[in-house]
Amino acid sequence: VIQLQFLINEGALVSALADDSVHLWNLRQKRPAVLHSLKFNRERITFCHLPFQSKWLYIGTERGNVHIVNVESFMLSGYVIMWNKAIELSSKAHPGPVVHISDNPMDEGKLIIGFESGIVVLWDLKSKKADYRYTYDEAIHSVAWHHEGKQFICSHSDGTLTIWNIRGQGKPIQTITPHGKQPKDGKKPEPCKPILKVEYKTTRNGDPFIIFSGGLSYDTVGRRPCLTVMHGKSIAVLEMDYPIVDFLTLCETPYPNDFQEPYAVVVLLEKDLVVIDLAQNGYPIFENPYPLTIHESPVTCCEYFADCPVDLIPALYSVGSRQKRQGYSKKEWPISGGNWGQGTQSYSEIIITGHADGTVKFWDASAIMLQVLYKLKTAKVFDRNRSKEDKGSTEVSDEDPFAIQIMAWCPESRMLCVAGVSANVIIYRFSKLEVTTEVVQLLEVRMQYELNETESPDGGGGEQTSAHPTPGASPQTSGPPSHPSTSSNNSDGGNIPCLKVRSSPLKQSPGYQVDLVVQSVWVSGEPPQQITSLAMNSSYGLLVFGNSNGLTVVDYIQKTVVLNLGTVELYGSNDPYQRQPRSPRKTRQPSGGLCDINECSATSEDRCKSPTSDHRDNSFSRSRSSSVTSIDKEAREAISSFHFCETFARKGDCTLTPCLYVGTSLGTVLVLALTLPPAGEQRQLQPIIISPTGMLVRLKGSIMRMAFLDSAGSLVPSAFETWCEPNVTADGEEREKIRKRRPVSVSPSSSQELNESQFAVVCSEKQAKVISLPSQTCIYKHSITEASFILRADVVQMNQSVCVACFCANGHIMTLSVPGLRPLMDVNYLPLTDMRIARTFCFTNLGQAMYLCSPTEIQRITYSQETCENLQEMLGELFTPVETPEAPNRGFFKGFFGGGAQSLDREELFGELAAGKASRSLAQHIPGPGGIEGMKGAASGVVGDLARARIALDERGQKLGELEERTAAMMASADSFSKHAHDMMLKCKDKKWYQF
């Protein structure tokens, strides 16, 4: 879209597009629709102008011509202002594209046309000729009128502003270079950057405002985009965070032929919308009530939570409201119009987005409107300026080193874990109190996994023996040091994290406060692999993360590593795969997000790049193979998913045990039994014991999701601890009592007879299985897809039931019943065309899902019938009609709005009678999909008079042919009657019968 023009108070909008088409939109309905389109074929559109309460749209083109379109019929008029007739002999060369069109504020019959070359023409619409021509030797970017219509101002490519009298066509009456250095010898000021747009607004009791974008001096290198406000002798330069797309001055007077009295400026930036208060000193900005910063930094991952605790959104909003910057205007947001739709669902929804700059944002998605609640900056934990002497500073790219890759959030305990692209995990606790952390707690983890080079016993003729992991895979960590340790004194020659945790005290505002940082470090000169999976449990106090080497379990209460194992060690002696030996110096193969282990290799330069980097997107164009032959050849096995649950750890168990289920990229589900100390003081001191119990099941493809059902088929939620304020010291004993109670949510089967089973639901890239526990028998199996693979799968709650929701790479969204795995829905929704969609797609409870459909847009979808039925009520209304004051007379067209017989009718001026028919090959009229109902919505007010007649004709479209035939018959009958009457008159005249 290159330009927008409202039909003021008509509920309609004209949009001009870069493909040389113009659309007329109806905004009077909840779903805006295009009523008409006009596609230009031979000329490119450069500028449009629609005067207030006019039905004629002026369209300037790249060839320098001005065409006129009737807004009601959306057809071209035959009236065309040709460039050669407009400039005549004022220039021997082509004047360039039309860059501005506007009518004189005091006379609609006078049109000013600005050409890129520097020529401005005042065109008389009635006489069809130019009254005056104004020539300047610098290119024009924009033109603006003084409200009296006697002067106008132009902005030029050399950073100058010229002011002209309309009757003085020789030279401008004033030339200004606002940001140019004035030489002492009287020479012309040094040229500046182009002034892209200027507006000239007057006040009744003061100096006028001249507001423009651009025009800075060329020596201001690195200066951010600026908007300049000139008011009298003062010049204010307002720096913007992003490039300026356009701006508009808001005025108290709605008509252009009176003192405008400006009070605010709306500035559209590439990634934001800013409104500046002109009435207050310092020009503060208004506090923006709309969330326009979802793409302030590129979104790298997101999560969607429905049916959250009722106190969660108020808590997040409470701490988020304190983050607002000071210095906002004291006035209310000045733009109003339309009405928000009312969300009918009774549950709250929260969206969390992780960004490339390390920020995490919480959004309230409960209604149609998306509102930001709280913003967390994870980069504050790290030192931004790393020493050049650090090993790896020349080997690791610093592009987006803080980018968020995976998030795990417990809404009940409000614990948050984020995994960054630099192989770090940060654990946050939620607090309503401010605190200063003297030393950030740090755990450094060495996750190294190598296979010994072993040869086949028969010299290569027989089968290869299984390789065994080296002792390097055993837990090797450094506990919480008094100061973060990044120096390398180890014999392996490298123990360096990708990011350095800050050593100075950290002031933490209310909200999410860092509790622990876990950092994977370089080992033997190789950087750590990217984290592929992450999970936490607030009841157990455990965090687990995995990569292509193995997994690490961290006790974040005791701030220690409980387990650090290579994936092969989880199998023990029951490893089902024949793995090839791997050289210790083999090229690293990070397995991030959606990459295959064997096909997503990366160089050291790519190691710490953001998930937004191109190499991750390109890696997605691969073939997923789950054949046994390809698996057996692969030594690497990444950890793809985790799930904490109280269940039966071993086959035949009769008691529920806290467990950690581990899914791998080769389709295996492994079980780890957890032995937890009693709550209270013992939990602070005694260690947690983790025992691998073997393999539960194998599926085709990487494990995507795991969940558990009780014997009644209800979803068993993971155990959690409810939130309590972590920074309270006065009533610490009371807080300890709360912790001892540990209101853990467990399976209903624990209170029933212990021989009743549970069901484990496991979904991989290819299939789903339901396993009965504790017998570990597969009772249901379903092959979800053969030709494609699943990008995202979730076990979700749907009203009173549970189902498996899947999104496939071929675009299908499918749901399966649980535990029977019967297909419930299969819709071909969105074929995968972008890695962004795959990385951000997620399901949540109650039939909702979302993904990032473009770098700047979140798309929310539903497969819930209840939500679909209420969707119309949830939609808002864009148009709210208000009374339009009577427009003042402006001379030329005053009779069109109810004036006398002496006025000139615009239909006569622009229509086919005065100018001939418009060229049919110049533009093609395309009826919009808005239909009759949409046209009814737009048919009211001044512009709608003729539109209502068109609606009546359209509704009787099938009778138009009959009407034309009847008209033709009547004309033929009238012609025959006229001839017959003429003959009769001659006869009567001969017989003297003409006297009556």
N, C-alpha and C positions, 0 to 999 in steps of 0.2 A: 504494500500500500504506500503510495507516494503522497496522497493528499486526501483529506476528509472535509466535506462540506455538509453541515446540518441544514435541513429545511426547518427553520427555527419554529418551535412549538407546533410542528406538524407530525412529529413521531416518525420522521423519515431522514435518511442519511444518504449522501452521495459519496462514493469512494472511487478514487482514480488509482489504477494499478500500473505497475511497471510493464505489464504485457499489453499496454495500450487499450485496456478495456475500462469502462465506467459502469458502476453498478448503482442501482437505486434500491436501498434497503428499507423494509418496513420494520420499525421498532415498536409498533403498537401491540405486538403479540409477544407472548412469553418466549417463543422461539423465533428470533429475528429471521427474516427470509428476504431473498432478493426478488424484487418485483420485476425489474427490467435490467437488461444489460445492453451496452453498446460497444461493439468491438471495432476499433479503428484498424484499417488494413494498410493504408498507404502512408500515414503520418504517425509519428510518435508523440504521445501526450507529454507535455512538460509542465503545464500549470492550469488550474481550474479556478473559476470564481463564480459564486452564486450570490447575487445581491439580496439584501434582506427583503423578505416577502415578495420575491420575484419567482416567476416560473421559467426564467430563461437562464440556462447555465452556459457560461463562456468557457471554451476549451482552447488553450493555446498549444501549439505544436512545435516540434523541433524544426520544421520548415519555416517558422515565423508567421504562420497563418492563425487566425482566430475563428473557430467554428462555434455555432450557437445551437444548443440542444433544448428542446421543449421538455421540461421535467415531467409534465403530465403524460405525454405520449411517449417520451424518451426517444424521439425521432429528431434527426437533424433538420434544421431550418435551411432554406436556400440562401440565407444571408451569411456571407463569408467576408471577413476582413482579410484581404490578401496582403502579404508583406510588402510587395512592390508598390502597391497603391498607398500603403500606410507611410512608407518612408520617402517615396518618389525620388527626388533628386538630392535628398539630404545625405545620401551615401551611395557610392558607386558599387559597393560590395554588399553581399547578403548580410543582413543585420544579426543573424544567428537565431537561436531558438527564443521563443517567448518565455521570459522568466517572471513576468508579473502582469496581472490584469486586475483592475479595480475601477469602480465607478466613482465619480466625483461626489463627495458627501452632500453637496448642495444641488446637484443636478444629475439625475440618472442618465440623461442623454449624452453625457460626456464620459468617455471611457479612456482611461490611461493604460497604455500598453508599453511594457518595458522589454527591450530586446537585449540579449546577452552582450552584444558588441558595445553597448554604451548609449544606444539611441532610445529615447522615450518619446512616444507619440500620444497626443491628446486627440482622440477620435470623436467626431460628432456622429452619433448613430443616425440622426434624422437626415442630415445632408450626405451621409456616406462619404465623408472625406475628413482629412486631418486638419484640425484647427491650428495646432502648434506642434513643432518638433524640437526636441532638446537633445544635444549631442555632447558627450563627454568622452575623453580619450582613454578611459578605463572601463573594464567590463562591469556590468551591473549584476548584482545578486538579488536585490530586493528593493521594493519601493513602498512608501507609506505616506498617507495623506495627513495634512493638518486638518482639524475638524471643520474649519471654515471653507475648505475647498479652494483656497487661493494659493496654497503652497503645498509642495510635496518634498519628501526627502528620499535620497537614493543611497544605497550602500554599494561599495565598489571593491574590486579585487585587490587594490593596493592598500586597503585599510582606511580609506577615506569615506566621509559622509558629505554629500552635496545637497544643499537646500535650494529649491528653484521656485520662482514665481511662475504661475501658469501663463501669464501674459508676457513674461520676459524670457525669450527663448535663446538669447545669446549665450550668456554665461550664468553659472549658479550664483545666487546672491551670497552664499557662504559655503566655504569648503573647510571641513574639519578633519584632522587626523588625530583621533582621541589618544591613541597610544604611540604616536610617532614622536621622535625626538625633533624638536624645533631648532634648526641651525641658526646661529647668531647672524650670519651674513644675509639672511632673508631668503635663502634658497628654499626649494621645495623640501618638505620633511622626508625623512627616509621612509621608504615603503614598508608597510606592515603586512601581516597576514590578512586574507580577505575577511570582510565583514559579511557573514552569510545571511543574516536577517536583521532588519531594523524595524522598530515600531516607534511611532511619534504620538504621544498621548498628552493632552492638555488638561490643566486644572483651572478652575474658576478663580481661585484666590492664590495663585502661586506660579512658579516656573513650570514649564512643560517637562515631561519625562521623555528622554531618548534612551531606549533600551535596545541593545544589540548583542549578538553572539559573534565571537571571533574578533579579529582586528588587532591581536596582540603583536608586539614587536617581534621580529625574527630572532633577536638575541635572547629572548626568554626561553632558552632551551629547557625542556623537561617540565615546563609549566603545564598544569592541568587545564582542561577545557574551562573556559570562563564565560560568564555573562556579565556585561557591563551595564550599569545603571547610571545615566547622566541626569542629574536634577539640579538645574541652575549651574552653579560653579563647582559643585561636588561631583566627583566621579568615583563610583564604588565598583570594584572588580570582585565578582563572586565566583570562587573556584568550585568546580563540580567534580564529583568522583568519577564520572564517566563522560564520554563524548556526548555533546548536545545534538539531539535529533531535531527538535523544534521547540518553540516557546510561544506563549500566548499571554497577553496582558488582560487581566480581568478589570473591568471598569463598572462603576456604578450606573452610568448612563448607557442604556442599551442601544442608542442610535448614534451613528457616526457623525451627524451634523450638529453636535452640541459638545460642550466641554465634557470630556470622558470621565474625569475623576478616577484615575487608576488606583487600585488598592492592593493588588497582588499580581504576581507573575507565575504562571504554570510552566515549568520546564520539563520537557520530556527528554530523559536521558536514555542511553542504550539499554541500561539495566535498572532504571529507577524512574520515579516521578517525584519532582520536587516542586513545592509551592512556596514562593517567597512573599513575605509580608512587606509591602512598600510603605505602610503607614507607621512602622516602628523604626526607631533608630537602630542602625546596624543591619537592617534588612534580615531579621531572623526567618527561619523557615517554619512552616506549619507542621505540626506532628501528623504524620501520615497514618490514617486509620486502615489503609489497605496493604496487604502483604505483597509487595512487588519485588522482594529480594530473595525469592527461592533459588534463583540462579546467580546470586551475588558472587558466589564462587561455584564452579561446576559441581553438580550433585554426583557423587561417586557411589553411594549406596543409600537405601531407604528401607524403612520398616513401617508396618501398618498394624495398629492395635485397635480392635473394636471391643466394646463392652468393658471399658476400663473402670477402676474404682472411682466412685463419684467425687471423692475429694482430690483427685489427682490433677485435673485441669485447673481448679482454683489455686492449688499449691504451686503449680508451675507458673501460672499467670502472676501470682503474688511476687515471686522472686524475679520473674521476667520484667515486670513493670518497673522494678528498681534499676534495671539496666539502661533505661531510656536516657539519652543524652540531655544535658541541660541546655538552655538557651533557645528553646522553642518559642514561637509566637504565643502570646497569651490568648489569642482569639481562637474561635472554633474553626474547624476545617471549612473553607469557604465554598466548596463544591457540593451540591446536593442534587438529587434527582433519582427517580425510580424507587423501588421498594425491594428489600431483601425477601427471598422466599423463606418460608418457615419449615425447618426440618421436622419431620413427623416421628422420627425414631426416638425412643426414650433412652437410648444408651449413648455413652460418650465415645468418641473416636479420636485417636491421636496418631499423627504421622511424624516419624522421626527421619530427618535427612542428614546424611553425612556428606561433607564437602571436601573438595581438593585442598583447601587451605587449612584443613584440620578442624573446622567448626562443625558443631552438631546443633541442629535446630529442631525444636519441638513445636508442632503445629496442632491447633484445634481443628479437627475436620468433622465435628459433630453436625454442622449445618452445611448448606451449599457453599457458604463463604469459608475460605481457608484463612485462619488467623494465627500469626506467629505468637507463641507463648513464651519461649525462653531460648536463649542462644548461649551455647557453651563453646569456648575457645580452648581446644586441647593443646594448641601450640605453646600456650603459656608455661607448660610443664618443662619445655625444652629450651636450651640455649639456641638462639637463631644463628648466631655467628660462630661457626666452628673454626677451630684453629687450622691453619694451612698445614701444620705439622702432623695433624691427625692422619693416621694411615687410612687410606680409602677415600680421602677427600678428593683425590684426583681420579679415583676409579668409580666413584658412585655419583650418579647424576643427582643434582639438587632440585630437579623439577618436581614440585609438589611433594616434598618429603614428609609432610604432615598429613597427607590425604587419608581419609577414613576409608577402610576397606570392609570391615564387618562390625556389626553392633549386636550386643546382647543386652536386653533390658528386662528387669523384673518389675512390673507395675505395682505389685503389692508392697515390696520392700523398697522400691524406688532405687535399687542398685543399678548402675550402668557400667558396662564394659565396652570399650571400643578398641578395635585392632587397627593399627595404622599400616600403611604400605611399607614402612621402614621396619617391619617385624617387631613392633612394640604393642603391648596391651596396657591400657590404663583403666584402673578400677576407680569408680567415683561413688561417693555416698552423697545423699541429698540432705542438706541442712538449711534451716531457716535463719541461722546465725552466721555472722561473719567470723572468720578465723584466720590467723596467720600461721602458716606451716613453716617452721624453721628449716627443716630438712625434708625434702621429698623422699619417701621410702622407695628404694629401688631394689629389684631383684634382677640379676643378670643370669641368663640361662644359655648354656651351650648345648644346642641341639645338633648333634653330629651323628650321622649314620653312614657307615661304610660297610662293604662286604669284602671279606678276604678273597683274594684271588686263588681259587682252588681249581685244580684240574680234575678231569674225570679219571676215575681209577684205571680205566682201561686205555688211557692215553688218547681219549677222544672218540673211540669207537662206540662206547656205550653212552648211557644217560649221564648227564651232569649231576653231581651231588649238590644238595642244597647248601647254599652259602650261609655262613653264620655271621651274625653281627659282631663287630669289634667291641671291645670294652668302652669305646668312645661313646656308645649310646647310653651308658649308665648315667644316673643323675650327676651332673657336674655343674654346680651353681655357686654363685657367691651370694651370701645372704645380705640382708639390709645393712649397708655400710654406714658409717657415721657421715661420710660424704660420698656422693656418687663416684664410683670408680670407673674410669674409662682407660686408664693406662694399662699397658700390656707388660706384665712381668712373667707371663707363663712361658713354659718351655715350647709350647706349640707355635709361638711367634705371632699370635694374634688373638686379642680378646677385646675387640672394639665394637661398640654398638653403632648403628647407622646414625643415631641422634644422641646428643649429649644432654642428660637431664640436668636442669639448672641446680646450682649449688647454693644460690642465695635464697633468703626467705621468700616465701610466696604468700602474698595476701589473697585470700579466697573469699569472694563475695558470697552472699546467701545464694543457694542453689546447689549445683553439683560441684563438689569439692574433691580433689584427687586424694585417694587413700593409698594407692600403691601403683608403681610403674614396673611392669615386667618387660625386660628388654632382651631379645635374642641377639647374641653377639657373633662377631666373625670368629671362625674357627679354622686354623691352619691356612690362613690367607684367603678363605672363602667366606663370602657374606652369608647371613642366614637366609633361609628360604621364606617366601611370603607365607603368611598365615592363611590357611584355607578353611578353617572352621573354628568356631568359638561358642562356648556355652558357660553358664554360671548357675549356681543354685544358692539362694540366700539362706536357706535353712541349714544346708551343710557347710556354708562358708567356703565353698570351693569354686575355683575358676579352672577351666580346661581349654586349651587351644592346641591345634594341630597344624602340621604342614606336610610337605612331601617326605620328611624324614621320620616323623613320629608325632608323639603328643607329650604335653607337659601339663601336669595337674598342680595347681598352686592353692595353698591354704592362705587366703587373704586375711584371715583373722590372726594367725600366727606369723604371717608374712614370710612364708617359707615354701619351698618346692617339695611337694609330696612324692611326685613321680615324674620321671623323665625317661621315656622309653622309645626306642625305635619301633616302627610298626611291626617288623618281623618278630620282635621279642614278645609281642602280645599273643602270638600263636603258640609260643613254646615249641614243643617238639611236633606239634600237629599242623605245621605249615603246609597248606595244600598246594602251594605253587613251587615250581622248579624255577629258581631265580638265577639269572646270569650273574656272574661275578662282575663287580664294578670297580674300576680304577679309582683310587682316592682323588686323582686330579682330573677326573672326567668333568666335562663342561656341566655347570650347574643347570638344573632344570626346575625352575620354580613352578609350582602348581597353584596359581591364584584363581580364585573365583570359579570361572567356568572353563578353565583350560585343561586339556588332557595332559597327563604327566609326560607322556612320550612325545608330545607334539608341541609343547609350549616352552621350549627352551629359550633362554634369554642370556644375553651377554652381561658382563658386570656393569656396563654402562646403563643397562635397562633395569637394574636391580631395584632401585628405590624410586622408580618413576610412578606417577599416579596411575590409578586404574583408568583415568581419562586418556592416557597416552595411546598413540596410534597402534603400537605393537600389540596391545591387548585386543584391540578390535580386529586386527588382521588375523590374530591367532584363532579367531572363531570360525574361520572358513575351513574347517577340517572335517574329516569323516570320523564319526564316533564308531568305534569297533569294540564289541564286547565278546568277541569269539575267544574260546579257551586258548587257542593257539597263540593269539597276540598277547593274552594275559600271561601265559606261562613264560614268555620271553622277556617280561618286564620285571626288573628288579625293584623299581620304585613303586611304592603304594602309599598314596596320600591319604590323610584323614579328611573325610568329606563331611561328616556330621556327628553330632553328639546328642545324647538325651539323658537327663537325670530322672530317676524315678524310683519309687519304693516298690519292688517287685520280687519275683522269685529268681535268685541269682543263679541257681544251678538246677539241673534237671532233677525232678523229684523232691525239691525243697518243699517244706510245709510252712515256712515262716517268711514274712516279707522282710526284705533287706534293702537298704539304700544301695542303688546301683548306678553305674555309669555305662551307658551303651555307646559303643563306638562303631561308626560306619566308615568304610573305606572306599577308595576310588575303584577297587576291584570287585565291589559288590558283596563284601563280607561284613557281617555284624558280629562284633565281639563284645563280651560282657566283662566288666570290672566290678567286683563287689567291694563296698566301702564299709569299713569299720570305724565308726565315729565315737569319740569320747563323750561322756555325759556332758550336758550343758552346764554352763557356769564356769567356775575356776578351772575345772579339769579340761574343759574345751580349750582354754587358753594355753595350757601347758602340755597336755598329752598329745602324742602324734596320731595322725590318721593313718590307718593301714589300708592299703589297696591291694586286692588279690585278683589277678586275671583268672577267669573261670572258663575260658575257652570260647569257641565259636558257636553262635546261636543259629545262623542261617546264611546262605549265599544266594545272591540274586544276580541277574544280568545287569551290567552297568553300575555306575557309581551310586552309592546310597545317598538319597536326597533327604528323607525325613523318616522319623520314627515316633510312634505314639503308643499309648497303652489304654486299654479299655477294661472296665471291671466286668464281672460276670453278667451284669444286666445290659452291657453294651454302652455304658456311659463312659465319657472320656475321663481318664484319671489325670488330674492336674499334677504338675510337679510340686513337690513340697516347697513352701516358702515361709519366710518370716515377715511379719507385718512391720511397717516402717515405724521407727522411733527416732527421736532427735539424737544424733550421735555426739553433739557438742555440749550437751547439758552436763554440768559437773555438780551442781547443787544437789540434784536428786539422782545421783548416780546409782544409789541402792535400788531405787524404784525402777530405773532402767534395767538393772541387772535382773530384777524380778521378772520383768517383761521378757527378757531374753531367756530366762530359765523356763518360762511357760512354753516357749516355742510353739505357737499355734500352727502346727504343721498340717497342711492339707494332705490327707492320705486317702488311699483307695477305700471305698466302702467295704471291699471284700475283707479288709483287715478286722472289721468288727463282726463279720459273719463267720461262718464255718471256714476254717482254713483250707479245707480241701476244695473249695470253689476256686475256679481258675480265673486267670486274667488272659487278655488277648494282646499280643504285640502286633502292631501294624507297621510294616516296613515297606517303604516305597523307594524304588531306584529309578534310574533313567529310563528303564525299559518296562519294568513290571512291578506289581505289588503283591505282597504275601501277608497273610494273617497267621500268626503262630499262637498256639494254645500253650499257656503256661500253668503249672510247672512242667508239663509233659514235653514241652518243646516240639510239638507236632504241628506241621503245616496243615491247616484245615481249609484254607482258601488261597487260591492263586489266580492272578489275572495278568495277562500280557497286555499292557496299556498301549504300546506302540512298537512296531517292528521297523518301519521305514524311517522313523524319526527318533527323537529322544526328548526327554522331559527337561525343561529348563528350571522349573520351580514346582515343587509339590508341597502341600500342607494338609495336615489333618485338622479340619475346622469344625466348629460347632454351628449347627444350623437349627435354630429354634430348639426342638426337643430331640434332635438326632445329631449324628456325627457323619461326616463324609470326607473322602479324600478328594482334594481339588488339585488339578494338574494343568500346567501350561506347557504345551509342546513347541518345539522349534518349528514345526510346520504350521503353527498358528492356531491349533485346536486348543480349546479350553474344555476340559472334561471333569466330571465328578463321578465318584464311585461310592456306593453304599458301604457302610462298615457295620459288622465284620464280613458281610457276604460278598463284597467287591463286585456288586452288580452295577453296570453302567447306568447312570441316571441322566447324564447330559453329555452331549458332544457337539460343540459349536465351532465352526471354522471362523475364528474371530480375527486374528492378526498374524499373518505370516511374518516370521522374524526377518527384518531387513536391517536391523541396527543392533550392535552389541549393547548399546545403552538400555534397550528394552529388556534384554535378557538379564542384565545385571541388576535392574531395579524392580522387576516384576515381583509382587508379593501378594499372597492371599491373607485374609484375616477372617475372623468369625462373622457369622450372620450374613454370609453371602456377598461380602465386599472384597474388592481387589483394586490394585493400583499399580501404575508404572510411570516412568518418565518417557512420554511420547516424543519429546524433542528436548534439546538442551535447556529449554526454559519453561516447559509445561508438564504438570502432573496430570495424568489421565486417570480418573477414578471410574471404575465400572462395577456393576452389580449383577449377580445371577440370582438375586432374591426376588421372588414374585411380589412380596409385600412392598419392597422398596420401589419396584417398577410401578405398582399401582398408585403409590403416593408421589411419584416423581413430578407430576404436573403441579401439585400444590407446593412442592419444594422449590420450584423455579421462581425466580424473581421477576419483576417487571421493570423494564428499562425506561419506559416513557410515563411521565406523570403530567397530564395537561394542566396548563395554567393560563390565565387570561392574558392575551396579548394586547398591549396598549395600542391605541390608534397611531399609525405611523404618521410622522409629520410630512407635509407636502414638500416635495423636492423638485417641483417644476415639471420636468419633462413627461413623466408618466403618471402625474397626479390624478388624472381622470380614470385610470385603470382601476383604482381602488374605490370607485364610486364618484368620480369627478364629473365635470360637465361635458357637453357635446363638443367643445373646442379641443379637448385633449386628443392626443394621438394614440390610437389603439396599437398595442405591441404586436397583436396578431397580424395587423396590416403591415407593420414595419418589418417583422422577421419572417412572415409567412410566405407561402409560395406565390401569392399574388404580386408581392413587391419584388421578390428576388429570384423567382423561378424555382424549380425543384432542386433539392439537394442531390448531389451525386450519390447514387446507390452503391457504387463500388468503394466509396470512401470509408463507410462504416456500416457494420451489419447489426441490425437490431435482434436481440435474443430475449424472448420472454423468460422471466425468471420462474423458479419453482414455487414462488410464494402463493400462486393460485388466486382464485376469486376471494377466498377468505382473507388472504393477506392484503389484497387490494381494498377490501372493505375497511380494514383497519387503518389504512393510510388515507382513505377518502373522507376528509373533513377539513374545514378551514378554507383559506383562500385557494391554496394549491389544489384542494380536492374538488372544486366545483366541476371542472370538466372531467375529473377522474370518476366522479359518480356517474356521469353520463356514459363513460366508457364501461363501467361495471355493468350498467343496465344492458349495454349492447353485448358484453361478454356473456352475461347470463342468458341472453337470448341468441347466442351465437348460431344456433341451428336455424334460426329464422331469418338471418341476415340475407341469405340467398333468396329466400322468398320475397323479402322486402325489396331487394334490388329488382327482381323480376316484376313485382307489382308496380314499382316506380317506373320501370321502362314501359310497361303496358299503359300506365296512366299518361305518360308523356306522349306515347304514340297516339292514344285516344285523344289527348288534348290537341295534338297537331292535326289530327283528322278533323276534329270539331272546328278548329280554327279555319281550316281550308273550307269546310262546308259553310261556316258562318260568313266567310268572305264572299263566297259565291252567292249566298242568299242576299247579302247586302247589295251586290251589284244588280241582282235581279230586282230587288226592291227599289233601287235608285232609278232603274229604267221605267218602273211602273208607278213612280211617285208615291211609293208606299212607306217612305222613310219618315214621314211625320207621325208623331205619336200623340 
